[in-house]
Amino acid sequence: MHIRPSTVTRKVLKYTIFEDGLALSEQEFRARIVGCILAGRPEEAVKLLSEFYAIPEPSLRVGTVKRHRKVLGCYVAREKRIYISQSQLLADPFVILHEFYHHLRASSVGRDRQVEKRADLFALTFIRDFKRSSMASSG
């Protein structure tokens, strides 16, 4: 997958994403990421997201972290690692994208603490675009 900047609008860089010679919009890219996670390929999704946002790729690990044993997922900034509490959650787009948001913020802004609501909104945007894409392709 190749990502090229196409235009700059209001300080937001818009991208044209090329995969297999086809141009994808950001909405199509987000839908493809969710599809990748649902298909059981979270590592591939995280790699593509890292390339898209031009940040180092975090590692994924099934397990928990002290003081965070009761959560579904947790991002540890000093390790650059996303912990997922149960292996079946590796196919849950909300959990993977929510934790990736924390990695994104820690990588680009250097902040350890982020607002959970923004991480939720980040994940829900991807899921919304996936649902729209699925409805459009089914009829």
TORDREN-478514 format. One record per residue: residue in one letter; x, y, z of N, C-alpha, C in turn. Coordinates in steps of 0.05 Angstrom, whole numbers, padded with zeros to 5 digits, always signed. Layout:
aXYZXYZXYZ
...
This chain:
m+00017-00023+00000+00000+00000+00000+00018+00025+00000
h+00012+00043-00017+00027+00068-00019+00008+00091-00012
i+00018+00110+00003+00002+00133+00012+00016+00158+00002
r+00001+00175-00012+00012+00200-00022-00006+00223-00014
p+00007+00245-00004-00009+00269+00002-00019+00281-00024
s-00045+00289-00024-00055+00300-00049-00061+00330-00047
t-00074+00339-00025-00080+00367-00022-00078+00374+00007
v-00075+00400+00013-00075+00410+00040-00099+00429+00043
t-00116+00423+00062-00140+00439+00067-00142+00444+00097
r-00143+00469+00105-00146+00476+00134-00127+00461+00152
k-00101+00460+00145-00080+00447+00160-00084+00417+00163
v-00103+00406+00148-00107+00377+00149-00097+00366+00123
l-00080+00346+00124-00069+00334+00100-00088+00312+00091
k-00098+00315+00067-00115+00294+00055-00097+00275+00039
y-00103+00250+00041-00087+00230+00028-00103+00215+00007
t-00089+00207-00014-00099+00187-00033-00083+00162-00027
i-00096+00141-00021-00083+00116-00013-00085+00097-00037
f-00062+00086-00045-00062+00068-00067-00057+00040-00058
e-00075+00022-00065-00071-00006-00058-00078-00023-00083
d-00059-00039-00091-00063-00055-00115-00070-00038-00139
g-00059-00013-00140-00064+00004-00163-00091+00020-00161
l-00106+00015-00140-00132+00029-00137-00130+00052-00117
a-00142+00074-00123-00142+00096-00104-00165+00092-00084
l-00159+00096-00059-00179+00093-00038-00183+00120-00024
s-00208+00127-00017-00213+00151-00001-00206+00144+00028
e-00205+00164+00045-00200+00159+00073-00221+00141+00085
q-00247+00145+00077-00269+00129+00087-00265+00099+00079
e-00257+00095+00054-00252+00068+00044-00229+00055+00059
f-00208+00071+00064-00185+00062+00080-00193+00053+00107
r-00210+00070+00121-00219+00063+00148-00235+00037+00147
a-00253+00035+00127-00269+00010+00125-00251-00014+00120
r-00230-00011+00104-00212-00033+00099-00197-00041+00125
i-00190-00022+00142-00176-00027+00167-00194-00044+00185
v-00220-00036+00188-00238-00051+00204-00242-00079+00193
g-00245-00082+00167-00248-00108+00155-00224-00126+00160
c-00200-00114+00160-00176-00128+00166-00176-00139+00195
i-00185-00123+00214-00186-00131+00242-00207-00153+00245
l-00230-00150+00233-00252-00170+00235-00243-00196+00223
a-00226-00196+00203-00216-00220+00190-00193-00233+00206
g-00187-00222+00229-00167-00235+00246-00138-00227+00239
r-00135-00204+00226-00108-00194+00219-00102-00167+00232
p-00103-00166+00259-00098-00140+00272-00070-00129+00268
e-00050-00147+00266-00023-00137+00262-00020-00122+00235
e-00034-00133+00215-00033-00120+00188-00047-00092+00190
a-00070-00091+00205-00084-00066+00208-00067-00045+00222
v-00054-00054+00243-00037-00035+00259-00013-00026+00242
k-00003-00043+00225+00020-00036+00208+00010-00015+00188
l-00013-00019+00175-00023+00000+00156-00030+00027+00169
l-00041+00026+00193-00047+00051+00207-00022+00066+00214
s-00001+00052+00222+00025+00064+00229+00037+00077+00204
e+00035+00064+00181+00045+00075+00156+00029+00100+00149
f+00003+00098+00151-00014+00121+00144-00008+00145+00161
y-00005+00142+00187+00000+00164+00205+00030+00170+00208
a+00047+00155+00194+00076+00159+00194+00088+00159+00223
i+00081+00138+00238+00091+00134+00265+00102+00106+00267
p+00119+00101+00287+00129+00073+00290+00106+00054+00297
e+00109+00030+00288+00088+00010+00293+00090-00001+00321
p+00067-00001+00336+00068-00013+00363+00066-00043+00361
s+00075-00057+00381+00072-00086+00381+00045-00092+00395
l+00034-00116+00389+00010-00125+00401+00017-00149+00419
r+00004-00151+00442+00009-00173+00460-00017-00180+00474
v-00022-00205+00476-00045-00214+00492-00036-00217+00521
g-00050-00204+00539-00042-00204+00567-00052-00179+00581
t-00045-00176+00606-00053-00153+00621-00029-00139+00634
v-00034-00116+00645-00013-00100+00657-00022-00094+00686
k-00003-00093+00704-00010-00087+00732-00026-00061+00733
r-00044-00060+00751-00062-00037+00755-00083-00034+00733
h-00082-00051+00713-00101-00050+00691-00111-00078+00684
r-00115-00094+00704-00123-00122+00699-00152-00125+00690
k-00169-00106+00696-00198-00109+00690-00206-00096+00664
v-00188-00085+00649-00195-00071+00624-00192-00090+00600
l-00205-00084+00578-00203-00100+00554-00177-00097+00540
g-00166-00073+00540-00141-00067+00527-00127-00044+00541
c-00101-00042+00537-00085-00022+00550-00061-00016+00532
y-00054+00010+00530-00030+00018+00515-00009+00027+00535
v+00015+00016+00533+00037+00024+00550+00057+00039+00533
a+00058+00065+00537+00074+00083+00520+00104+00077+00522
r+00115+00072+00545+00144+00067+00547+00152+00042+00533
e+00134+00023+00529+00140-00002+00515+00132+00000+00485
k+00116+00020+00479+00104+00022+00452+00089-00004+00445
r+00072-00012+00464+00058-00038+00462+00029-00036+00469
i+00012-00049+00453-00016-00051+00459-00021-00078+00471
y-00032-00078+00495-00039-00103+00509-00069-00108+00505
i-00076-00132+00497-00104-00140+00495-00109-00162+00515
s-00129-00160+00532-00133-00178+00554-00139-00207+00545
q-00154-00211+00523-00161-00238+00514-00157-00240+00484
s-00148-00263+00475-00142-00267+00447-00165-00262+00429
q-00190-00268+00437-00213-00263+00419-00217-00233+00414
l-00207-00216+00431-00210-00187+00428-00191-00176+00406
l-00173-00193+00396-00156-00184+00374-00172-00180+00349
a-00196-00191+00348-00214-00187+00325-00236-00166+00331
d-00232-00151+00352-00252-00130+00359-00241-00103+00350
p-00253-00091+00329-00242-00066+00318-00243-00043+00339
f-00263-00042+00356-00265-00020+00375-00241-00021+00394
v-00234-00044+00404-00212-00046+00424-00186-00040+00411
i-00181-00052+00387-00155-00047+00373-00152-00018+00366
l-00172-00006+00354-00171+00022+00345-00169+00042+00369
h-00184+00036+00390-00183+00053+00414-00154+00054+00425
e-00142+00031+00427-00115+00030+00438-00095+00041+00418
f-00099+00037+00392-00081+00049+00372-00082+00080+00375
y-00105+00091+00380-00108+00120+00384-00089+00130+00406
h-00087+00115+00427-00069+00122+00449-00040+00122+00440
h-00033+00102+00424-00006+00100+00412-00002+00124+00394
l-00021+00130+00377-00019+00153+00359-00014+00179+00374
r-00029+00184+00394-00026+00209+00410+00001+00209+00424
a+00009+00187+00436+00034+00186+00450+00058+00190+00431
s+00055+00179+00406+00077+00181+00386+00079+00208+00374
s+00056+00221+00368+00058+00246+00354+00058+00270+00372
v+00046+00268+00395+00045+00291+00413+00063+00288+00437
g+00069+00264+00444+00087+00259+00467+00072+00261+00493
r+00046+00258+00493+00031+00259+00518+00025+00231+00527
d+00027+00226+00553+00021+00200+00563-00009+00197+00568
r-00023+00218+00576-00051+00216+00583-00068+00229+00561
q-00088+00214+00552-00106+00224+00532-00135+00221+00542
v-00152+00235+00529-00180+00233+00536-00192+00208+00524
e-00205+00192+00541-00217+00167+00531-00239+00171+00511
k-00253+00193+00514-00275+00199+00495-00264+00202+00467
r-00241+00215+00464-00230+00219+00437-00220+00192+00425
a-00210+00175+00442-00202+00148+00432-00227+00133+00423
d-00249+00135+00438-00274+00122+00430-00284+00134+00403
l-00283+00160+00400-00292+00172+00375-00275+00164+00351
f-00249+00162+00356-00230+00152+00335-00239+00125+00325
a-00243+00106+00344-00251+00079+00337-00278+00078+00323
l-00297+00094+00334-00324+00094+00323-00325+00105+00294
t-00307+00124+00288-00306+00135+00260-00298+00113+00241
f-00279+00096+00248-00271+00074+00231-00294+00054+00227
i-00308+00047+00250-00330+00028+00249-00353+00039+00233
r-00359+00065+00236-00381+00077+00220-00375+00075+00190
d-00350+00082+00183-00343+00080+00154-00345+00051+00144
f-00338+00032+00161-00340+00004+00153-00369-00003+00148
k-00386+00005+00167-00415-00001+00164-00427+00012+00139
r-00419+00037+00134-00429+00050+00110-00419+00036+00085
s-00395+00028+00085-00383+00013+00062-00397-00014+00058
s-00403-00027+00080-00417-00053+00078-00445-00050+00068
m-00459-00029+00077-00486-00025+00068-00487-00017+00039
a-00467-00001+00030-00466+00008+00002-00460-00016-00016
s-00443-00034-00008-00436-00056-00025-00457-00078-00025
s-00474-00079-00004-00495-00100-00003-00521-00092-00017
g-00523-00066-00024-00547-00059-00039-00556-00033-00031
